[in-house]
């Protein structure tokens, strides 16, 4: 199985009064969540905590999906039982090491419009599906990615955690090669930078911590109109066993 090295960076941006994003970097589980509503920071943190607790020690793609659904129910239940939290919700995108029939690989789950990118050969490719109004319009060919980044309704989600008692996350399985990178990010990044710019940073800045910091810096330099959070995950093959 490949070895993973991951770092995270999160910033309030230049416009928001609080940071409603939450991130997790664990040994083999990595998450970003972007809260919404009056207390969105509670929703995003709760979702990340419940996902981490629910996924289990023996992890499969199915258990990762189920943990995401558990996180959804926890956020929904909390908002239902506390009037001060009514209407809160969150996006969530997670990468986890999972066990399948062919051994260990990576699985990505997402709800909402936080994204995962696979970076190979200097090119960044989004591997998640945006649950958003502009995402639907892009897939229908009615908007370009560039137009979507500045569309006045770009923040309208069609699916999020906490909106109802159940949700069906998207699931993608990934088998990256040594030297590849994965990126998790909230929309505060990709609404400011296009895929070419993201790929350029992640292919030219080798240190993952420096790459994460640089992405956040660039997003803020373009206006920092939202909280911005990133998790950079580097893929490396394990060293050969030493002879006895």
C-alpha positions as a Markdown table, in Angstrom:
| # | Residue | x | y | z |
|---|---|---|---|---|
| 1 | Unk | 0.0 | 0.0 | 0.0 |
| 2 | Unk | 1.2 | 3.5 | -0.7 |
| 3 | Unk | 2.3 | 5.8 | 2.1 |
| 4 | Unk | 0.5 | 9.0 | 2.6 |
| 5 | Unk | 1.8 | 12.3 | 3.9 |
| 6 | Unk | -0.7 | 15.0 | 4.5 |
| 7 | Unk | -0.9 | 18.6 | 5.7 |
| 8 | Unk | -3.7 | 21.1 | 6.1 |
| 9 | Unk | -4.1 | 24.9 | 6.0 |
| 10 | Unk | -7.2 | 26.9 | 6.8 |
| 11 | Unk | -7.8 | 30.7 | 6.8 |
| 12 | Unk | -10.7 | 33.0 | 7.5 |
| 13 | Unk | -10.1 | 34.9 | 4.3 |
| 14 | Unk | -10.5 | 38.7 | 3.9 |
| 15 | Unk | -14.3 | 39.1 | 4.0 |
| 16 | Unk | -15.9 | 36.6 | 6.5 |
| 17 | Unk | -16.2 | 37.4 | 10.2 |
| 18 | Unk | -15.5 | 33.8 | 11.3 |
| 19 | Unk | -14.1 | 30.6 | 9.9 |
| 20 | Unk | -16.8 | 28.0 | 9.4 |
| 21 | Unk | -14.5 | 25.4 | 7.7 |
| 22 | Unk | -13.3 | 22.3 | 9.5 |
| 23 | Unk | -10.4 | 20.0 | 8.5 |
| 24 | Unk | -9.0 | 16.7 | 9.6 |
| 25 | Unk | -5.7 | 15.1 | 8.9 |
| 26 | Unk | -5.5 | 11.7 | 10.5 |
| 27 | Unk | -3.2 | 8.7 | 9.7 |
| 28 | Unk | -5.3 | 7.5 | 6.8 |
| 29 | Unk | -8.4 | 9.8 | 6.8 |
| 30 | Unk | -8.5 | 13.3 | 5.5 |
| 31 | Unk | -11.5 | 15.6 | 5.6 |
| 32 | Unk | -12.6 | 19.2 | 4.7 |
| 33 | Unk | -16.1 | 20.6 | 5.6 |
| 34 | Unk | -17.6 | 24.0 | 4.9 |
| 35 | Unk | -20.3 | 25.0 | 7.3 |
| 36 | Unk | -23.3 | 27.1 | 6.3 |
| 37 | Unk | -26.0 | 28.9 | 8.3 |
| 38 | Unk | -25.8 | 31.0 | 11.4 |
| 39 | Unk | -23.7 | 28.4 | 13.3 |
| 40 | Unk | -22.1 | 26.7 | 10.3 |
| 41 | Unk | -18.9 | 26.2 | 12.3 |
| 42 | Unk | -20.7 | 23.9 | 14.7 |
| 43 | Unk | -22.1 | 21.8 | 11.8 |
| 44 | Unk | -18.8 | 21.4 | 10.0 |
| 45 | Unk | -16.9 | 20.4 | 13.2 |
| 46 | Unk | -19.7 | 18.0 | 14.3 |
| 47 | Unk | -19.7 | 16.4 | 10.9 |
| 48 | Unk | -15.9 | 15.8 | 10.9 |
| 49 | Unk | -16.0 | 14.4 | 14.5 |
| 50 | Unk | -18.8 | 12.0 | 13.8 |
| 51 | Unk | -17.3 | 10.8 | 10.5 |
| 52 | Unk | -14.1 | 10.1 | 12.3 |
| 53 | Unk | -15.8 | 8.2 | 15.1 |
| 54 | Unk | -18.2 | 6.3 | 12.9 |
| 55 | Unk | -15.9 | 5.1 | 10.1 |
| 56 | Unk | -14.5 | 2.1 | 12.1 |
| 57 | Unk | -11.1 | 0.4 | 12.3 |
| 58 | Unk | -11.7 | -1.9 | 9.4 |
| 59 | Unk | -12.6 | 0.6 | 6.7 |
| 60 | Unk | -14.3 | -0.2 | 3.4 |
| 61 | Unk | -15.9 | 2.1 | 0.8 |
| 62 | Unk | -19.3 | 1.1 | 2.2 |
| 63 | Unk | -18.3 | 2.0 | 5.8 |
| 64 | Unk | -16.9 | 5.4 | 4.7 |
| 65 | Unk | -20.3 | 6.1 | 2.9 |
| 66 | Unk | -22.2 | 5.0 | 6.0 |
| 67 | Unk | -20.0 | 7.2 | 8.3 |
| 68 | Unk | -20.8 | 10.2 | 6.0 |
| 69 | Unk | -24.5 | 9.4 | 6.4 |
| 70 | Unk | -24.1 | 9.2 | 10.2 |
| 71 | Unk | -22.4 | 12.6 | 10.1 |
| 72 | Unk | -25.4 | 13.9 | 8.2 |
| 73 | Unk | -27.9 | 12.6 | 10.7 |
| 74 | Unk | -25.9 | 14.0 | 13.6 |
| 75 | Unk | -25.9 | 17.5 | 12.1 |
| 76 | Unk | -29.6 | 17.3 | 11.2 |
| 77 | Unk | -30.6 | 16.0 | 14.7 |
| 78 | Unk | -28.6 | 18.7 | 16.4 |
| 79 | Unk | -30.3 | 21.4 | 14.4 |
| 80 | Unk | -33.7 | 19.9 | 14.9 |
| 81 | Unk | -33.3 | 19.8 | 18.7 |
| 82 | Unk | -31.7 | 23.2 | 19.2 |
| 83 | Unk | -33.7 | 26.2 | 17.8 |
| 84 | Unk | -30.6 | 28.4 | 17.8 |
| 85 | Unk | -29.0 | 26.0 | 15.3 |
| 86 | Unk | -31.9 | 25.7 | 12.9 |
| 87 | Unk | -30.9 | 25.8 | 9.3 |
| 88 | Unk | -27.2 | 25.0 | 9.9 |
| 89 | Unk | -25.5 | 22.5 | 7.6 |
| 90 | Unk | -22.2 | 21.7 | 6.0 |
| 91 | Unk | -20.5 | 20.3 | 3.0 |
| 92 | Unk | -18.1 | 17.3 | 3.5 |
| 93 | Unk | -15.4 | 15.7 | 1.4 |
| 94 | Unk | -13.2 | 12.9 | 2.7 |
| 95 | Unk | -10.4 | 10.7 | 1.5 |
| 96 | Unk | -9.9 | 7.4 | 3.3 |
| 97 | Unk | -7.7 | 4.4 | 3.0 |
| 98 | Unk | -10.1 | 1.5 | 2.4 |
| 99 | Unk | -9.9 | -2.3 | 2.1 |
| 100 | Unk | -11.4 | -4.0 | -0.9 |
| 101 | Unk | -11.2 | -7.3 | -2.8 |
| 102 | Unk | -7.9 | -6.2 | -4.4 |
| 103 | Unk | -6.3 | -4.9 | -1.2 |
| 104 | Unk | -6.0 | -1.4 | 0.1 |
| 105 | Unk | -6.9 | 1.6 | -2.0 |
| 106 | Unk | -8.3 | 5.1 | -1.6 |
| 107 | Unk | -12.0 | 6.1 | -1.6 |
| 108 | Unk | -13.4 | 9.6 | -1.8 |
| 109 | Unk | -16.9 | 10.6 | -0.5 |
| 110 | Unk | -18.5 | 14.0 | -0.8 |
| 111 | Unk | -21.7 | 15.9 | -0.2 |
| 112 | Unk | -22.0 | 19.5 | -1.3 |
| 113 | Unk | -19.4 | 21.5 | -3.2 |
| 114 | Unk | -16.1 | 21.0 | -1.4 |
| 115 | Unk | -13.8 | 19.2 | -3.8 |
| 116 | Unk | -11.1 | 16.6 | -4.2 |
| 117 | Unk | -8.5 | 16.9 | -7.0 |
| 118 | Unk | -6.0 | 14.4 | -8.3 |
| 119 | Unk | -2.8 | 16.0 | -9.4 |
| 120 | Unk | -0.8 | 13.9 | -12.0 |
| 121 | Unk | 2.0 | 15.2 | -14.2 |
| 122 | Unk | 1.3 | 18.8 | -13.3 |
| 123 | Unk | -2.4 | 18.6 | -14.1 |
| 124 | Unk | -5.2 | 18.9 | -11.5 |
| 125 | Unk | -8.4 | 17.0 | -12.2 |
| 126 | Unk | -11.4 | 17.4 | -10.1 |
| 127 | Unk | -12.7 | 13.9 | -9.1 |
| 128 | Unk | -15.7 | 14.9 | -7.1 |
| 129 | Unk | -19.2 | 16.1 | -8.1 |
| 130 | Unk | -20.4 | 19.5 | -7.0 |
| 131 | Unk | -23.9 | 19.4 | -5.5 |
| 132 | Unk | -24.6 | 23.0 | -6.4 |
| 133 | Unk | -26.8 | 25.0 | -8.8 |
| 134 | Unk | -23.8 | 26.2 | -10.8 |
| 135 | Unk | -22.4 | 22.6 | -10.8 |
| 136 | Unk | -25.6 | 21.4 | -12.4 |
| 137 | Unk | -25.3 | 24.3 | -15.0 |
| 138 | Unk | -21.7 | 23.4 | -15.8 |
| 139 | Unk | -22.6 | 19.7 | -16.3 |
| 140 | Unk | -25.5 | 20.8 | -18.6 |
| 141 | Unk | -23.1 | 22.9 | -20.7 |
| 142 | Unk | -24.9 | 26.1 | -19.7 |
| 143 | Unk | -21.9 | 27.6 | -17.8 |
| 144 | Unk | -18.2 | 27.3 | -18.1 |
| 145 | Unk | -16.0 | 26.6 | -15.0 |
| 146 | Unk | -14.7 | 30.2 | -15.3 |
| 147 | Unk | -18.3 | 31.6 | -15.3 |
| 148 | Unk | -19.3 | 29.4 | -12.4 |
| 149 | Unk | -16.5 | 30.8 | -10.2 |
| 150 | Unk | -18.1 | 34.3 | -10.4 |
| 151 | Unk | -21.8 | 33.4 | -10.8 |
| 152 | Unk | -24.0 | 35.3 | -8.3 |
| 153 | Unk | -25.7 | 32.0 | -7.3 |
| 154 | Unk | -22.5 | 29.9 | -6.9 |
| 155 | Unk | -23.1 | 29.4 | -3.1 |
| 156 | Unk | -26.5 | 27.7 | -3.6 |
| 157 | Unk | -26.2 | 24.0 | -2.8 |
| 158 | Unk | -28.5 | 21.3 | -4.0 |
| 159 | Unk | -27.3 | 18.8 | -1.4 |
| 160 | Unk | -25.6 | 19.3 | 2.0 |
| 161 | Unk | -25.2 | 17.5 | 5.3 |
| 162 | Unk | -27.9 | 18.4 | 7.9 |
| 163 | Unk | -30.6 | 19.4 | 5.5 |
| 164 | Unk | -32.6 | 16.2 | 6.1 |
| 165 | Unk | -32.4 | 13.0 | 8.1 |
| 166 | Unk | -30.6 | 11.1 | 5.3 |
| 167 | Unk | -28.4 | 11.8 | 2.4 |
| 168 | Unk | -26.7 | 9.8 | -0.3 |
| 169 | Unk | -23.0 | 10.7 | -0.7 |
| 170 | Unk | -21.0 | 10.5 | -3.9 |
| 171 | Unk | -18.3 | 7.8 | -3.9 |
| 172 | Unk | -15.2 | 7.6 | -6.1 |
| 173 | Unk | -12.4 | 5.0 | -5.8 |
| 174 | Unk | -8.9 | 6.2 | -6.6 |
| 175 | Unk | -5.7 | 4.3 | -7.2 |
| 176 | Unk | -3.0 | 7.0 | -7.4 |
| 177 | Unk | 0.6 | 6.3 | -8.4 |
| 178 | Unk | 3.8 | 7.2 | -6.5 |
| 179 | Unk | 4.5 | 10.9 | -6.9 |
| 180 | Unk | 0.8 | 11.9 | -7.3 |
| 181 | Unk | -0.9 | 14.3 | -5.1 |
| 182 | Unk | -4.5 | 14.7 | -3.9 |
| 183 | Unk | -6.0 | 17.9 | -2.8 |
| 184 | Unk | -9.1 | 18.5 | -0.6 |
| 185 | Unk | -10.4 | 22.0 | -0.6 |
| 186 | Unk | -13.4 | 24.2 | 0.2 |
| 187 | Unk | -14.9 | 26.6 | -2.4 |
| 188 | Unk | -12.9 | 29.5 | -1.0 |
| 189 | Unk | -10.0 | 28.0 | -3.1 |
| 190 | Unk | -11.5 | 27.0 | -6.4 |
| 191 | Unk | -13.7 | 30.1 | -6.6 |
| 192 | Unk | -10.5 | 32.1 | -6.7 |
| 193 | Unk | -8.1 | 29.8 | -8.6 |
| 194 | Unk | -8.8 | 27.7 | -11.7 |
| 195 | Unk | -7.6 | 24.1 | -12.2 |
| 196 | Unk | -4.5 | 25.2 | -14.1 |
| 197 | Unk | -3.3 | 27.4 | -11.3 |
| 198 | Unk | -4.0 | 24.8 | -8.7 |
| 199 | Unk | -2.1 | 22.2 | -10.7 |
| 200 | Unk | 0.8 | 24.6 | -11.3 |
| 201 | Unk | 1.3 | 25.2 | -7.5 |
| 202 | Unk | 1.0 | 21.6 | -6.6 |
| 203 | Unk | 3.4 | 20.4 | -9.3 |
| 204 | Unk | 6.0 | 23.1 | -8.6 |
| 205 | Unk | 6.0 | 23.4 | -4.8 |
| 206 | Unk | 7.3 | 20.1 | -3.6 |
| 207 | Unk | 7.0 | 20.5 | 0.1 |
| 208 | Unk | 3.3 | 19.8 | 1.0 |
| 209 | Unk | 3.1 | 22.3 | 3.8 |
| 210 | Unk | 4.6 | 25.1 | 1.6 |
| 211 | Unk | 2.1 | 24.1 | -1.2 |
| 212 | Unk | -0.9 | 24.3 | 1.2 |
| 213 | Unk | 0.2 | 27.7 | 2.5 |
| 214 | Unk | 0.8 | 29.0 | -1.1 |
| 215 | Unk | -2.7 | 27.9 | -2.2 |
| 216 | Unk | -4.2 | 29.8 | 0.7 |
| 217 | Unk | -2.0 | 32.8 | 0.1 |
| 218 | Unk | -3.0 | 33.0 | -3.6 |
| 219 | Unk | -6.7 | 32.6 | -2.8 |
| 220 | Unk | -6.5 | 35.5 | -0.4 |
| 221 | Unk | -4.5 | 37.6 | -2.9 |
| 222 | Unk | -7.4 | 37.2 | -5.3 |
| 223 | Unk | -9.8 | 38.7 | -2.8 |
| 224 | Unk | -10.2 | 36.0 | -0.1 |
| 225 | Unk | -14.0 | 36.3 | -0.5 |
| 226 | Unk | -14.6 | 33.2 | 1.6 |
| 227 | Unk | -13.0 | 30.9 | 4.2 |
| 228 | Unk | -10.4 | 28.8 | 2.4 |
| 229 | Unk | -9.2 | 25.4 | 3.6 |
| 230 | Unk | -7.0 | 22.8 | 1.9 |
| 231 | Unk | -5.5 | 19.4 | 2.7 |
| 232 | Unk | -2.6 | 18.3 | 0.5 |
| 233 | Unk | -2.0 | 14.5 | 0.4 |
| 234 | Unk | 1.3 | 13.2 | -1.1 |
| 235 | Unk | 1.5 | 9.6 | -2.4 |
| 236 | Unk | 4.7 | 7.6 | -2.0 |
| 237 | Unk | 5.5 | 3.9 | -2.3 |
| 238 | Unk | 6.8 | 2.2 | 0.9 |
| 239 | Unk | 10.5 | 1.6 | 1.1 |
| 240 | Unk | 11.8 | -1.9 | 0.1 |
| 241 | Unk | 12.2 | -4.3 | 3.0 |
| 242 | Unk | 15.7 | -4.3 | 4.3 |
| 243 | Unk | 17.6 | -7.7 | 4.1 |
| 244 | Unk | 17.9 | -9.5 | 7.4 |
